[in-house]
Amino acid sequence: MGFVEIYVTQDEMHADLIRQLLEGSGIPCLLRSMKVGGYEGITLGPLGEIRVRVPEPYAQKAKRLIREAIADEAIWPLGSPIEE
């Protein structure tokens, strides 16, 4: 079962809230930081991204949960969904 990226943000706290939301709903979740060690302060562009990954069978449900949480203002929209 492969993991797919479903969301990208540059805010670590935001990524962790999404992880908690998904795991609380029974969806396994990994956060993949693209930050480069030794370069503190680079938080823009690809070098500042944190990518949210879930197993492929859970991708659509995870995206829906994130959209609903943003619409309900349970989490803020500081990132972008990754569309296929």
Secondary structure by P-SEA (a helix, b strand, c coil): cbbbbccccccaaaaaaaaaaaaaacbbbbbbbcccccccccccccccbbbbbccccaaaaaaaaaaaaaaacccccccccccc
